[in-house]
Amino acid sequence: MLRLYNTLTKKTEDFKPLNPPIVCFYSCGPTVYDFAHIGHARTFIFADILQRVLEFNGFDVKRVMNITDVGHLTSDSDSGEDKMEKGARREKKSVWEIAKFYTDDFMEMLVKLNIKKPEIICRATDHISSMIRIIELLEKKGFTYKITDGVYFDTSKLSDYGKLTGQPFDKLQKSLKAGARVEVVSGKKHSTDFALWKFSYSGGRSFDSAQDDVAKQRQMEWNSRWGRGFPGWHIECSAMSMEYLSETFDIHTGGVDHIPIHHTNEIAQSEAATGKSFVKYWLHADHLLVEGEKMSKSLGNFYRVYDIEKKGFSPMVLRYLFLTSSYRKSMNFTWESLKGAQTAYKNLQAQIRQLADQITTRTNLSEEKLKKVNKFRQEFTDSINNDLNIPSALAVLWEVVKSNIPPGDKYDLILLFDEVLGLDLNKLKVKSEKSKVSEEIKELVEKREKLRQGKKWDEGDQIRQQIEKSGFTIEDTPEGTKISRR
């Protein structure tokens, strides 16, 4: 039974999807105003591992990921500038050009890290009408109010607001006031209230009557019944997840920084609009530190996968490093730890190549070897199903590598495990074309094995001589028959 830690209940629970074997899964995607960094990479690898574990357990995963290309402000408190508009001015390009460039770069990062592409990838700017419909529904139900800069959700109207954080309403308000990066927007009734729709111009006025020069430069804006403007960040995920999945679905993931504001507000507006539970299981990946500090460009420790490659590391080495730590624990990235991961990953690759070269014929496993294979498979499954305990699963993989089960069975078991780990081990090539064993030689090896099982030793030796004349050496070991080219 797969068990996952649910941020909503603060418990590790048996995973029981709403409509098995289908699992509806929404993972928060990037805001495409700048390059994604290795901290983002860790969160997306976590979501990828979760999808792989679900599929390993026989579930049919329908995964949706958004691309935020409008409405994500530079402040958590609904003030500041839209990151997309700021990025466009920084690079002297259109917002649409910025969105395409950084979306393409993000997709390239997913490929490099062997992260499965979600079934549905949706852009916020393609779903404005859906967002407006939800806001209109919230307005009819009495959850909204309008101030000079936009339409807001009144969090005091929802009795269980903030349940994802585990904090009561008054304490959550105080913590948000203390943690806000800029002062609270004037006119908000409560510090926890959040924007559903932001006006391009004060009071929702038209372009002609607006005096704000910055607002006149805005490229992304739409008409609504409240005034010309753009959606708040939180409403975007609610609209897209419900459009492609359902009003209630199985899993929602993201980083721990999403818990107190973004995901809390997603829950509030979605459940207020539908009157139904929004998501059954919430899972969050913890922070990635760099040399013990938060990643930032000002500190010079802002690294992309591109920077990892420039220093001579494969993106798969970074993936391997992230697999060595639980997704629920903060992780400290250092270049030394990456070097250690590189050594381990190269060693693993060498072991796989050696195994591939050793595989000749398949023989029936002895009862002892069969028990070992089944034991390793069960230990790996138990590890991944224990709230995605990938470090433990990786340890099982290395136990298999060091074991005495036959090369072919060992190779198959490792590739089975890699369906979850995603380390691209199935793409490794054997040493050379010359080391490959022809089908004719394999048939001779199999024929010899049958003769030996029938205790026809002389006939078996004749086959051995025939194999050796073809340029191969044959060796009988406790792990099975090994053959290699001389």
N, C-alpha and C positions, 0 to 999 in steps of 0.2 A: 504493500500500500504506500503510495506516494504521500509524504507528509511535508507541508510547507508552513513557514512562519508567516502568520497573517498580521500585518501591522494594525489592522482594524480591531482585532480581538486581543492582540498582544500574546497570542498563543501559537504553538505549533500544532497544526490540525491535519487530520486526514483530508486529502484532496478528493472532493466529490463534485464533479462538474454538474451544471444544471441540466444539460441534455447530452449525456454520454452517448457515443464516444467523442462527440464534438466538444472542443474547448474554445471558447471565444476569449481572445487575449488582445488587450490594447497596451502598447508600450509608448510612453512619451518620447517623441522624436526631437530632432534638433531645431533650434532657432537659427536660421541660415543667414546671419548677418556677418559671420566671421568663421574662421577655421575651427573645426572640432579638435579638441586636444585629447591627450591620453587619459584624462579623467573621464571624459565622455566615453572614450573607447572602452574603459572598464565597465561602465554601466550597460553599454550595448552588448558587450560580451556576456554579461550576466543574463540579459534578456534572451540572448541566443542560446545559452546553456539551458535555460528554463524551457525554451521551445523544444530543444533536442531531447531533454529528459522526458517531457510530455510525450513526444513521438516514440521514444524508446519504450514507454509504458503502453503503447498502442493507441494513444489518443490521436484524433484528427484535429490538428490545430488550425484555427482560423485567426491569423494575427493581423492586426491593423497598427500601423505607425503613422503618426502625423508629421508633416513638415510645417513648422511655424514660420510663416513668411509675412506676418503682419501682427501688430497689437501687443508684442512683448516689450513692455516699457523698461527703461533703465533702472527703475525703482520698483521694489516690491509693494510700495504703498500707493500705487496708481497715479504717480506723478512722474516727471521726467519725460524723456523723449522715446519714441518708438525706436527700438534698436535697428530695425530695417532702414528707416529713414536716415538715422545717424550714420549707418554704414554706407549708404549711398552717397551722402555728402562727403564722407571721409575719402572715398575712392573716386569721387566725381563721375559716378555712373548712375544709371537709373536703378530704382529699387528692384525692378524686375530682372535686370542684369545681375545685380548683387545676389538675388535669391537663386538664380540659375547657377551661377558660378559656385557658390558655397554648397548648394545641394549636390552638384556634380562631384565636388571634392569629398563631401560626406559619403556619397555612394561608393566612391573609389576606396575610401577607408574601410568600409564594410567588406569589400571584396578582398582587400589585402589581409584583413584579420579573419577571413573565412567565416564571416557572420552571415547567416542565412537571410536572404531578402524577404521581409514580411510579405504575406500574400497581397495585402492592400497597403499602398503608401498614398496618403492623401494630403493635399495642400490646403491650408486654412483659407486662402483667397478663393478657392473653388467652392466654398461652403458658406458664404456670407448669408445667403437667404435662409439656410437652416438655422443659423445662429439667431437671426432676427426673429424667426418664428418662436424659438424657445424664450427669448426675451419678452415677446408679446404675451406668451402664455404666463410667464412669471408676473408680468404687469397685471393681467386679469386676476391672478390669484392674490394680489396685494403684497408681493414680495419686493417691489421696486420703488424707488423714488428718484426724482430728477433734480440735479443741481447744475451749476453753471458749466461745469466741464463734462457732464455726461449723465448716464443712467446707471444707478447703483443698486446692488442687492442689499436689502436690510437684513443683516445676519441675526438681529434680535428676534425676528419673526419665526426662526427655526429653532425648536426646542433643543435639538441635539447637535447644534452647530459646533464643529470642532472635535467631533467624536474620534476622528482619526488620530488626533494628537494625544487624546486621553486627558486633556485639560478642560476645566470648567470655563464657561464663557468669559467671566470677569478676569480670570488669570490669563487667558489667551489674549484678551485685549491689551492687558498690561505688557505682556511679553512682546507683542507686535509693536507697540509704541516704543519700547526700548530697543527693538531690533531694526526698526525702519531705517533705511539708508538716507532718507530725506524726510522732511517734516510732513505730517499727515495732510492730505488734500483738504482745503478749506470747504466746509459745507457738509462733509461726511458726518453722519449721525454717530457712528461708532468706528473705532480704529480698524475693526475687523471687516467692515463693509467693503465691498469691492466693485469695481467697474464692470458692467456688462456691455456698455456701449460708450465710447469716448467721442466727444464732439471735436471736429476739426477746428471749429470756431466757437468762441465763447457763447454759451446759451443755445448752441445749435443753429446759429445764424447762417445765412447763405454767404457764398464767397463775396458777392458784391458789397455786402454791408460789413464784412469783417475787416478789422484794422490790423490784425496780427500778421506781420510779414512772414514769420516762420511758418504759420499755419498755411499761408498761401503757397508755400513751397511744397507742401505735402503732396505725395504722388499716389498714395494708397488711401482712398476714401470712397464711401458709398452713401447713397441716400437711404434714409429710414424715416419712420413716422415721427421720430424725436428730433431729427436734424441730421445734417450731413456729418459723417464721421467714420469710425472703424471699430471693430469689436474688441472687447477686453480679451486678454490672453486666456483666461480660464474657460470662458464660454466656448472657445474653439474646440477644446478637447471633448467637452460634453456633446457638442453637436456632431462631431465626426465619429466618435465612438458609438453613439446611439444610432447613427444613420447606418453604419456598416455592421454593427453587431446586434444590439438590442437595448431596450431601456434598462434591462438588468443583464449583466454578463459576468463571466467567470473571474478573469484575472486582469489586473491593471498594475503596471510596473513603472518605475522611475527611480530617480536618485532620492536619498533621504532629505535633501534640501527642498524637495517638492512637498513634503508632508505638511508643514504648518500652514502653508498658504495655497499653493497651486492645487494640490490634490484635495485639501480640505474644502476649497471653494468649488471644485468640480462636484464633489459629493453634495454640497449644499444646494447649488442651483439645479442639479439633475434630479435630486429627490424631491425638491420643492416643486419642480415642474411636472414630474410624473406621478408623484405620490408612491413610488416604488423604491425598493432598495436598489442602489446604483451598481455596485460591484461586490462580489462575494469575497474575493481574496485580493488583498493589496500586498505587494512585495516591493521592497526598496533596497537598492544597493548603497553601501556606505561610501564615504569620501575617499578619494585618493590624494595623499599628501606627496610632496616632492621634497626629498631631503629634509623631512620633518616640518615643512611649511606649506601653506596653501599656495596653489599654483596661481601665478599672476605674471603678466608681461612686465610689470614694473620691477619685479624681483629677478627677472631673467630666467625663470624656471618654468616657463610656459612651453611645453613640448607637444609636438604633433607626431603622428606616426611617421611623417616625412622626416622629422628630425632624428627619429630612431634609426631610420634607414640611412641617413647621411653619416651616422657614426658606425655604420657597418653591421647593424643588427637587422635580422629578418623580422617582419611584423609577427610571424608565428612565434618568435622568441618572446615578444611582449605578451602574446596570448598565453603562452605557457606560464610566464611569470604570474599573470592574473589568476590562473587556475590553481596556484599554490596557496591562495588565501580565500577564506570564506567571504562570500559576497556581503554578509552582514557585519563584517568587521572593517574598520578603516584600514587602509594599506599605505605603507610608506614606500614610494618609489625611489630607488637609488640606482646609479649606474652600476654599482657593484652587484646589486641584486639582479640586474639585467644580465650582467656578465655570467653570474651563476646560472641563471635560467638558460643562457646560450649554451653553456657547457653541458647542462643536463639534456637539452633538446638535441644537440648534435650527437651526444652519446646515444640517445634514443633512436635517432635516425640511423646511426651506424648499426645498431642492433637489429633494426628492421631490415636493412639491406642485407645483412648477414643471414638473417632468417630466410629472406626471399631467395637467396642464392643456395641455401641448404635444402630447400623443398624439392623433393624428387617424387616419390610415390606416397600415396596415403595408405596406411595400414590400420587395421582395427585397433582402437585404443585398449590397453589392458584395463582391468577394473580399477587398478590403482590410479592410472593416469586419467581415466574418465572421472573418477571422484575428484581429482584435483581440478580438472577443467570446470566441472560443475560448481565446485567450491569457490573458485575465483570469480565465476560469472555471478554467483549469488552475492558474494562480498561486494563486488562492484555495484550491483543493482541495489543492495541495501544502502550503500554509501550515497549514491546519487538520490535515492528516494528519502534519505534522511535530511530534508531541507537543503538539497543540492550540496551535499558535503563533497565537493570536487577534490579538495586536497586529499581526503581519504581514498577517493576513487583513483586518483593519480598514484597513490601508494600501492594500490592493488595492481595497477598496470605494471609497475616496476617489479612487483613480486612475480608476475607472470613472466616478465623478461628474464628473470634470474632462475626460473623454475626448470625442471628437467622433463617437462612434457614435450612431445615431438615437435619439431620446427613448424610443420604445417599447421598443427592445431594451435600452437602458440601464436603463429602469425594471424590465423583467423580470429582468435580471441582478442588480440590487440586491435585489429581493425574493427571488430564489433564495438569495443570500448571507445574507439575513436569516432564512432557515430555520435557520441555525446561530447567528447572532448574537443573535436573539431580541429585537430592538429595536422590535418592533411597527410597523414601517414600512408594512406593508400596511393598517394601520387609519387612515392619514392621509387626510383629506378634501381634495378639490380646493378652490380658492378660493371658488367659489360655484356654485350651481345654474345661474346664467346663463352661466357659462363653459363649461358642458358642450356638446358638439357632438352634434346629433341624428344618428340613423342615416341620415336622408335626406341631410344635408350630407356625412356620411362617404362615402356612396355616390357623391355628385357628385365629391368629391375623388378617389376611386378611379377613377371614369370619366375624369376629366380626366387623371390620371396615365397611364392606358392610351393615351389619345389622343396625349399628348406623346411617349410611347415609340414610337408609330407615326408620329411627326413630322407629326401633323395639328394644327398650331399654331392655325389659325383656329378650329377646333371646340373646341380646348382653351380658347381665350380666351373663347368664348361661355359655357362652363361656369364659368369664373372670374367673369364678370360676373353670372351667376346666383347664385353663392355670395355675392358681395359685396352683391347686392341683399337677400340674406337677413340681412345685418348682420354678416358675417364678413370678416376680412382674411386673405388667403392669401399665403404667402411661400415661395419656393423657395430652399432653402439646401443646402450640401454635405452636411448631415446628413439631408436629406429635406424633405418638404413640411410646413410649420408653418401651423396655422390657429388664429385666435383671434377672439373676438367684439369688435367695435368698441365 
